[in-house]
């Protein structure tokens, strides 16, 4: 009696294992929405293609350099009231200068940025990104330091600063034609800035 019961239990356990193994094997090819095998692979390829080509989603067209970098996927309003789309700079060389109107270090750096923008403006697009202050103070800062030679996209809620990983002013972000972004926190000397921008212009 004991041997029959033991054999029955063993046979039942084996059957349960077979069923469980079959279920687990089927589940491995499921991506969560019913697609299995080659269908799942095709879905993955589609997602990768969508990430490489933003199409009509956030960031707009890819431009010459390919996909729009995440840092450029934003819109803002400039100090003169115009709409600014960061994605419009995809495929171009650009410098973003993050500043605040009450920042004395930014004020000291302003002439260097102005000079670099005037010297390399034909090859590199400069964009100021003021934050942490009122629009009137920002306008005064631009007027005082004669920075109206390039656009300033107001970052009222800090979203653009956050997108670039900027926590404090001043900071500079260099974007090359391939979409590579390099953020330099803190200030740069006139020579350092001119050298970096010249490299960007020649890339």
N, C-alpha and C positions, 0 to 999 in steps of 0.2 A: 504493500500500500504506500509506504513511504517513497519507494523508488518511482512508482507511477506518478505520484504527486510532484516529485522533484523533476521528473522528465517533462511533465505538463508545464510547470513553472518555467523551465528552461526554454521550452518551445515558444511559450507566450512571450517571454522577454526578448527572444530573438526576433520574433515577428514585429514587436514594438520598435526595436532598433532599426529594422529594415524600413519601416514606415517613416520613422523620424529622419533617417538618413536621406530618403527620397525627397521628403519635404524640404530639408535643409539645402540639398543640392539644387532644387528648383528655385529656392529663394535667392541663391547666390547670383543668378543672372537677372534678377528683378531690380530695376532702379527706383522702385517706389511708386511708379505710375503704371505698372503693368508691362513695360517694355522689357524684353529679355533678349539675350544673345546678341545678334547683329543689330537688332533694333535699338538696344541700349547703347551699343557702340556708335551707331549713327546719331543718336541723341547727344552723346558726349561731344562728337565732332561738331555738331551744330552749335552747341553751347560755346565751344572754343572759337568757332568762326564768328559768332555773335560778339564775343568779347574782343576779338581782334578788329572787328568792323562795327563801330558804334551806330552806323546808319543814321536814322533820324532821331535817335534817343538823345539823352543828355550829352551835350558836347558838340552836337552837330557833325559836320563833315570832318573827315580825318585830315585833310590837307596833304601836303607833299610828303610829310614825314611818317605817314601811316596812321595808326590809331591815335586818338586824342588822349594825352596823358590825363590821369585822374585829377591832377592839380589844375588843369585848364578847364575842367568841366564845371564852370560856374558862370553866372551872369551877375552884373552889378550895374549901378548907375554912377556915372562920372560926376565930378564936381560941377561940370557945366550942364548937367542934366541929361546927358546922352546915355543911351543904353550901351553896355559893354559886355561882349561875350568872349570869355577867355578862350574858348575853342577856336576862335578866329585866328589865333596865333599858332595853331598846330602846323608843324612843318616850317616854322620860322624860328629865328634866334631872338630871344627876348630876355629882358631883365625886369624883375619885379622888385620894387623897393618898398619895404614895409616901414611906415613911419607914423608918428603921432604928433599933433600940432604943438603940444606942450613939451616935447622931448628936446632937451638942450643938446643931447648927443646927435639927434637927427638934424638939428639946425646946423651943427658943425659939419656934418657929413653932406648936407645939401649942396654946397658948391661943387663937391667932387662928383656927385651924381649929375648935376647940371652940365658940368664940363664933359663928362663921359657921354652923356646923351647927345650933346652938340657935336662931338667928334665922331661918334659911331652911329648916329641916328639913322643913316642911310642903310646900314646893314643889320642893325639890332634895334628892336622895338623896346622902348622903355615904358613901363607902367608903374605909377606910384599907387600904393595901396594904403591909404590913410585909415586909421582906426583909433578907437579910444579917445574920442573927442567930438565936439560939435562941428557941423558943416561950416559955420561962419568962421570958426577958428582955423579950420583946414584951409579955407579960401584965403584967409589972411596969411597963413604960413606960406602958401604957394606964391602969393603976390610979393611978400617980403623977400623971399629967396629966389624970385624970378624963375619959378619952376613950371611955368605955363607952356614950355616947349614940348611937353608930353602929357598924356592923359593920366588922370588920377581916379581910380575906381574906388569909391567909398565902400568900406567894409563895416557897415553899421553894426552888424551883430557878431562880427568876428569869425564868420563862416569861412571866408577866404583865407584868413590867417591860419585857421585850423586845418584847412585843406592842404596847405603847404607845410604844416607842422611848425609854424612860427608861434612862439609863446610870448616873445617880448620884442620891442623895437629898440634900435633899428635892426633890420635883417635884409638880406638880398637873396633873391632866387634867380639862378641862371638856367635858362631853358634852351637847349640846342635844337637843331632842326630834326633830330631823330626822336625828340620827345624826352630826352634825358633831363632830369631836373636835379640841380645841386643847390641846396640852401645853405647860406653862410650866415650864421647868427652873429649879432654884434656889428661893429663898425669896421670899415676897411679904409685904408689910407688912399689918397688920390692915385698913387703909383700902383698899388695893389688892384684897385678897381679898374684902372685903365688897362693894365696888363690882362686882367681876366676878361674884360669886355672885348679887347682886341683878339684874344684867342677865340672867343665865341664868334666874333664877326668873321674870322677866317676859317671857321669849321664848316 
